[in-house]
Amino acid sequence: MEAIIVSLITSAFTLAGVVITVVAQGKRNKADREADFEKQQQKINDTLSDKFTEMEHQLEKHEAVSNGRIDALTKQVEKHNGVIERTYKLEQDSLNLFHRFDETKRVADEAHENALHARERADAAHRRLDRSGADHN
């Protein structure tokens, strides 16, 4: 019987040792898993932070390029508007010149018409003088 009691006590201590070992190993495994999880989280956070910073830099570059393009387009639009304004003024000036040309042509036509009438009157006067027999010398 003594052997059974010794055997039970030994088994109880062995079982207690196994339980303590398993519990301790479980705690270490849990701590290791938590440490690994925290490392993974930190790695993910660092990666995301790096990516975010990289994206910010890319956005700043794109914004600078876009602003440069907008400035260039604004200058082109201003230049174009200046050309449009000058073209409009030139059109107005050319219309004025056409009107002045038309007026000058009308005046020249009237002068030409008057000159033709004067010539006809002069020719008629010469014919009358010739008929009257007057000497032209």
C-alpha positions as CSV (number, residue, x, y, z in Angstrom):
1,M,0.0,0.0,0.0
2,E,2.8,2.2,0.7
3,A,4.0,1.9,-2.9
4,I,0.5,3.0,-4.1
5,I,0.6,6.1,-1.8
6,V,4.1,6.9,-3.0
7,S,3.0,6.3,-6.5
8,L,0.0,8.6,-6.1
9,I,2.1,11.3,-4.5
10,T,4.6,11.1,-7.2
11,S,1.9,11.1,-9.8
12,A,0.3,14.1,-8.1
13,F,3.6,16.0,-8.1
14,T,4.3,15.0,-11.7
15,L,0.8,16.1,-12.7
16,A,1.2,19.4,-10.8
17,G,4.6,19.9,-12.5
18,V,3.0,19.3,-15.9
19,V,0.1,21.6,-15.2
20,I,2.6,24.3,-14.0
21,T,4.8,23.8,-17.0
22,V,1.8,23.9,-19.4
23,V,0.4,27.0,-17.8
24,A,3.8,28.7,-17.8
25,Q,4.4,27.7,-21.4
26,G,0.9,29.0,-22.3
27,K,1.7,32.4,-20.6
28,R,5.0,32.5,-22.5
29,N,3.3,31.6,-25.8
30,K,0.6,34.3,-25.1
31,A,3.3,36.9,-24.3
32,D,5.3,35.9,-27.4
33,R,2.2,36.1,-29.6
34,E,1.3,39.5,-28.1
35,A,4.9,40.7,-28.7
36,D,4.8,39.4,-32.3
37,F,1.4,41.0,-32.8
38,E,2.7,44.3,-31.5
39,K,5.8,44.0,-33.7
40,Q,3.6,43.3,-36.7
41,Q,1.3,46.2,-35.8
42,Q,4.3,48.5,-35.4
43,K,5.7,47.3,-38.8
44,I,2.3,47.9,-40.4
45,N,2.1,51.3,-38.8
46,D,5.6,52.2,-40.0
47,T,4.9,51.0,-43.5
48,L,1.6,52.9,-43.6
49,S,3.3,56.0,-42.3
50,D,6.1,55.7,-44.9
51,K,3.5,55.1,-47.7
52,F,1.5,58.1,-46.4
53,T,4.6,60.3,-46.4
54,E,5.5,59.1,-49.9
55,M,2.0,59.8,-51.1
56,E,2.1,63.3,-49.6
57,H,5.3,64.0,-51.4
58,Q,3.8,62.7,-54.7
59,L,0.7,64.8,-54.2
60,E,2.9,67.9,-53.5
61,K,4.8,67.2,-56.8
62,H,1.6,66.7,-58.7
63,E,0.1,69.8,-57.2
64,A,3.2,71.8,-58.1
65,V,3.1,70.5,-61.7
66,S,-0.7,71.2,-61.9
67,N,-0.1,74.7,-60.6
68,G,2.6,75.2,-63.1
69,R,0.3,74.0,-65.9
70,I,-2.5,76.2,-64.6
71,D,-0.2,79.2,-64.6
72,A,1.0,78.5,-68.1
73,L,-2.6,78.1,-69.3
74,T,-3.6,81.3,-67.5
75,K,-0.8,83.1,-69.4
76,Q,-1.9,81.6,-72.7
77,V,-5.5,82.6,-72.0
78,E,-4.5,86.1,-71.2
79,K,-2.3,86.3,-74.3
80,H,-5.2,84.9,-76.3
81,N,-7.6,87.4,-74.9
82,G,-5.1,90.1,-75.8
83,V,-5.0,88.8,-79.4
84,I,-8.8,88.8,-79.4
85,E,-9.0,92.4,-78.2
86,R,-6.4,93.5,-80.8
87,T,-8.2,91.6,-83.5
88,Y,-11.5,93.2,-82.6
89,K,-9.8,96.6,-82.7
90,L,-8.2,95.8,-86.1
91,E,-11.6,94.8,-87.4
92,Q,-13.1,98.1,-86.2
93,D,-10.2,100.0,-87.7
94,S,-10.6,98.1,-91.0
95,L,-14.3,98.9,-91.1
96,N,-13.5,102.5,-90.5
97,L,-10.9,102.4,-93.3
98,F,-13.5,100.8,-95.6
99,H,-16.0,103.5,-94.8
100,R,-13.4,106.2,-95.4
101,F,-12.4,104.5,-98.7
102,D,-16.0,104.3,-99.8
103,E,-16.4,108.0,-98.9
104,T,-13.2,108.9,-100.7
105,K,-14.2,106.9,-103.7
106,R,-17.6,108.7,-103.7
107,V,-15.9,112.1,-103.6
108,A,-13.5,111.0,-106.3
109,D,-16.3,109.7,-108.5
110,E,-18.2,113.1,-107.9
111,A,-15.0,115.0,-108.8
112,H,-14.5,112.8,-111.9
113,E,-18.2,113.3,-112.9
114,N,-17.8,117.1,-112.4
115,A,-14.6,117.0,-114.5
116,L,-16.4,115.2,-117.2
117,H,-19.2,117.8,-117.1
118,A,-16.7,120.6,-117.1
119,R,-14.9,119.0,-120.1
120,E,-18.2,118.6,-121.9
121,R,-19.1,122.3,-121.2
122,A,-15.6,123.3,-122.4
123,D,-15.9,121.2,-125.5
124,A,-19.4,122.7,-126.1
125,A,-18.0,126.2,-125.6
126,H,-15.2,125.5,-128.1
127,R,-17.6,124.2,-130.6
128,R,-19.7,127.4,-130.2
129,L,-16.6,129.5,-130.7
130,D,-15.7,127.4,-133.7
131,R,-19.1,127.9,-135.2
132,S,-19.2,131.5,-134.5
133,G,-16.0,131.8,-136.5
134,A,-14.0,133.5,-133.9
135,D,-10.3,133.3,-134.1
136,H,-8.7,131.4,-131.4
137,N,-5.3,132.9,-131.8
